[in-house]
Amino acid sequence: MPYEPPTHTVERSIRATTGAKIIAGVDEVGRGAWAGPVTACAAVTGLRRPPAGLTDSKLITPKRRTEMAAELERWVTAYGLGHASVEEIDEHGMTVALRLAAVRALEALPVRPDAVILDGKHNYLGDPWQVRTVIKGDQSCVAVAAASVIAKVRRDAMMAELEAHSDVYAPFEFSANAGYPSPVHKAALAEWGPTPHHRLSWAYLDALPQWRHLKKVRLSQEAVELESGGQLGFDF
């Protein structure tokens, strides 16, 4: 399907209006999974021409995505990865977990960026980061697209490694579904129950009467308020 390749339009706009020199694109993966961490990547690309075919990771075949991630890791000026664990997701909720993962990714960069382009419409980063949110930024912004591919490939590899190193996880086929609710994953959950890598505060346990007693209730009122639509920061 034809698509418009990502550009540096947003990066150029930020440079022109704020004087920012180092701009990082941030994207996450794993938000909708039932198992595994949420992973964020922060990528700094400058204004160079990106590798051919770069776009949102979901629009690239798995084989090409893996090849492109290796190419991007060499091509970008810098990138950093950050994760928020299932325990942090269960305790604080997804909004806070996204911020934890994104901040860790940004802090893993060798130089602190002057501005951040965040995929989506919600600024879950907040102060002190200078953030520009862009809906479908993973398709339109070079730095965000690069971050989306690297984050996806790295997290998929982490989930596949779980299955490769323990027979306990084989029935869940994490190497194929990366912790998302595929039919095989759902069937394994019904038979074997959640593993230590499953999010226990999520609603899927409501449909599993034999495992429902394992569900965790989030106690953080701040997290509940954020999940209900609160926003951590403002865009510039």
C-alpha positions as CSV (number, residue, x, y, z in Angstrom):
1,M,0.0,0.0,0.0
2,P,1.5,3.4,-1.0
3,Y,2.5,5.7,1.8
4,E,4.1,9.1,2.3
5,P,7.6,8.6,3.7
6,P,8.4,10.5,7.0
7,T,10.0,13.9,6.8
8,H,11.9,16.3,9.0
9,T,9.1,18.9,8.8
10,V,8.3,18.8,12.5
11,E,12.0,18.8,13.5
12,R,12.6,21.9,11.2
13,S,9.6,23.7,12.8
14,I,10.8,23.1,16.3
15,R,14.3,24.3,15.4
16,A,12.9,27.4,13.8
17,T,10.5,28.3,16.6
18,T,12.5,27.3,19.7
19,G,16.1,27.3,18.6
20,A,16.5,23.7,19.7
21,K,19.4,21.9,18.2
22,I,19.1,18.3,19.5
23,I,15.7,16.8,19.0
24,A,14.7,13.3,20.0
25,G,11.8,11.3,18.6
26,V,10.2,9.0,21.1
27,D,7.8,6.1,20.5
28,E,6.7,3.2,22.6
29,V,5.7,-0.4,22.1
30,G,3.9,-2.9,24.3
31,R,1.1,-0.6,25.6
32,G,-1.7,-3.1,24.6
33,A,0.2,-6.3,25.5
34,W,-1.0,-8.6,28.3
35,A,2.6,-9.7,29.1
36,G,6.0,-8.1,29.1
37,P,7.2,-4.5,29.7
38,V,6.3,-1.4,27.9
39,T,9.4,-0.3,26.0
40,A,10.3,3.2,24.7
41,C,13.0,4.3,22.3
42,A,14.4,7.8,22.0
43,A,16.2,8.5,18.7
44,V,18.2,11.5,17.5
45,T,18.6,11.6,13.7
46,G,19.6,15.2,12.8
47,L,18.3,16.2,9.4
48,R,19.9,13.5,7.3
49,R,18.0,11.5,4.7
50,P,16.7,8.3,6.3
51,P,17.0,4.7,5.0
52,A,14.6,3.9,2.2
53,G,11.3,2.4,3.4
54,L,11.4,3.9,6.9
55,T,7.9,4.2,8.4
56,D,5.8,3.1,11.4
57,S,7.1,-0.3,12.5
58,K,3.6,-1.8,12.3
59,L,3.6,-1.1,8.5
60,I,6.9,-3.1,7.9
61,T,7.1,-6.8,7.6
62,P,8.9,-8.6,10.5
63,K,11.8,-9.6,8.3
64,R,12.4,-6.2,6.9
65,R,11.7,-4.6,10.2
66,T,14.6,-6.6,11.8
67,E,16.9,-5.6,9.0
68,M,15.9,-2.0,9.2
69,A,16.4,-1.8,13.0
70,A,20.0,-3.0,12.5
71,E,20.5,-0.4,9.8
72,L,18.9,2.3,11.9
73,E,21.0,1.6,14.9
74,R,24.0,2.4,12.8
75,W,22.4,5.3,11.0
76,V,20.9,7.4,13.9
77,T,23.1,10.0,15.7
78,A,22.1,8.3,18.9
79,Y,19.3,6.2,20.5
80,G,18.4,5.1,24.0
81,L,16.0,2.4,25.2
82,G,13.9,2.4,28.4
83,H,11.5,-0.1,29.9
84,A,8.8,-0.1,32.5
85,S,8.3,-3.5,34.1
86,V,5.0,-5.4,34.6
87,E,5.3,-4.7,38.3
88,E,5.5,-0.9,37.6
89,I,2.6,-1.2,35.2
90,D,0.5,-3.0,37.8
91,E,1.4,-0.6,40.6
92,H,1.2,2.8,38.8
93,G,-0.9,2.2,35.6
94,M,0.0,2.6,32.0
95,T,0.3,6.4,31.9
96,V,2.9,6.5,34.6
97,A,4.6,3.4,33.1
98,L,4.9,5.1,29.7
99,R,6.6,8.1,31.4
100,L,9.0,5.9,33.2
101,A,10.0,4.1,30.0
102,A,10.3,7.3,28.0
103,V,12.3,9.1,30.6
104,R,14.7,6.1,30.9
105,A,15.1,6.1,27.1
106,L,15.8,9.8,27.0
107,E,18.3,9.5,29.9
108,A,20.1,6.7,28.1
109,L,21.0,9.1,25.3
110,P,24.6,10.4,25.5
111,V,23.4,14.1,25.3
112,R,20.1,15.5,26.8
113,P,17.9,16.6,23.9
114,D,16.6,20.2,23.8
115,A,13.2,19.0,22.6
116,V,11.2,15.8,22.2
117,I,8.7,14.7,19.5
118,L,6.3,12.3,21.2
119,D,4.1,10.0,19.1
120,G,0.4,10.4,19.8
121,K,-1.8,13.2,21.2
122,H,-1.1,13.0,24.9
123,N,2.0,14.5,26.5
124,Y,2.7,11.8,29.1
125,L,6.2,13.1,29.7
126,G,5.5,16.5,31.2
127,D,8.1,18.8,32.8
128,P,10.9,19.4,32.5
129,W,10.9,18.0,29.0
130,Q,10.0,20.3,26.1
131,V,7.5,18.2,24.1
132,R,5.7,18.4,20.8
133,T,3.1,15.7,20.4
134,V,2.3,14.5,16.8
135,I,-0.5,12.2,16.0
136,K,0.8,9.4,13.8
137,G,4.3,10.8,14.3
138,D,5.6,7.3,13.7
139,Q,4.5,7.7,10.1
140,S,5.3,11.4,9.5
141,C,8.4,12.2,11.5
142,V,11.8,10.6,10.7
143,A,13.1,10.5,14.3
144,V,9.8,9.0,15.7
145,A,9.6,6.4,12.9
146,A,13.2,5.4,13.7
147,A,12.4,5.1,17.4
148,S,9.3,3.0,16.6
149,V,11.2,0.4,14.6
150,I,14.1,0.1,17.1
151,A,11.7,-0.2,20.0
152,K,9.5,-2.8,18.3
153,V,12.4,-5.0,17.3
154,R,14.1,-4.8,20.6
155,R,11.0,-5.6,22.6
156,D,10.0,-8.5,20.3
157,A,13.4,-10.0,20.8
158,M,13.1,-9.7,24.6
159,M,9.8,-11.6,24.5
160,A,11.1,-14.2,22.2
161,E,14.0,-14.8,24.5
162,L,11.7,-15.6,27.4
163,E,10.2,-18.5,25.3
164,A,13.7,-19.6,24.1
165,H,15.1,-19.9,27.6
166,S,12.2,-21.7,29.4
167,D,9.8,-24.4,28.5
168,V,7.3,-22.8,31.0
169,Y,6.7,-20.0,28.5
170,A,6.5,-22.2,25.3
171,P,2.6,-22.6,25.4
172,F,2.2,-18.8,25.3
173,E,4.2,-18.4,22.1
174,F,5.7,-15.0,23.1
175,S,8.0,-15.3,20.1
176,A,5.0,-15.0,17.8
177,N,2.7,-12.6,19.7
178,A,5.2,-10.6,21.9
179,G,2.8,-10.8,24.8
180,Y,-0.2,-9.5,22.9
181,P,-3.5,-11.4,23.2
182,S,-3.4,-13.9,20.3
183,P,-5.7,-16.9,20.3
184,V,-2.8,-19.2,21.4
185,H,-1.9,-16.8,24.2
186,K,-5.5,-16.6,25.4
187,A,-5.8,-20.4,25.4
188,A,-2.5,-20.8,27.3
189,L,-3.7,-18.3,29.9
190,A,-6.9,-20.2,30.4
191,E,-5.1,-23.5,30.9
192,W,-1.9,-22.4,32.8
193,G,-2.7,-19.1,34.3
194,P,-0.6,-15.9,34.2
195,T,3.2,-16.1,34.4
196,P,5.5,-13.7,36.3
197,H,5.7,-11.7,33.1
198,H,1.9,-11.0,32.9
199,R,0.2,-7.8,33.9
200,L,-2.0,-8.7,36.8
201,S,-4.0,-5.5,37.1
202,W,-5.5,-5.9,33.6
203,A,-9.1,-6.8,32.8
204,Y,-8.4,-10.0,30.9
205,L,-8.3,-11.8,34.3
206,D,-12.0,-11.0,34.8
207,A,-12.8,-13.5,32.0
208,L,-10.7,-16.2,33.7
209,P,-12.6,-17.3,36.8
210,Q,-10.0,-19.9,37.9
211,W,-7.3,-17.2,37.9
212,R,-9.3,-14.1,38.9
213,H,-8.0,-14.3,42.5
214,L,-4.6,-13.3,41.2
215,K,-5.8,-9.9,40.0
216,K,-4.1,-6.9,41.5
217,V,-5.9,-3.7,42.4
218,R,-3.9,-0.5,41.8
219,L,-3.7,1.6,44.9
220,S,-2.1,4.8,43.6
221,Q,-4.8,7.5,43.4
222,E,-2.6,9.7,41.3
223,A,-2.2,6.9,38.8
224,V,-6.0,6.3,38.7
225,E,-6.6,10.0,38.0
226,L,-4.0,10.0,35.3
227,E,-5.5,6.9,33.7
228,S,-8.9,8.5,33.6
229,G,-7.7,11.3,31.3
230,G,-5.3,13.5,33.2
231,Q,-2.3,14.9,31.4
232,L,1.2,15.3,32.7
233,G,2.3,18.3,30.7
234,F,1.8,20.8,28.0
235,D,3.0,20.9,24.4
236,F,4.9,23.8,22.9
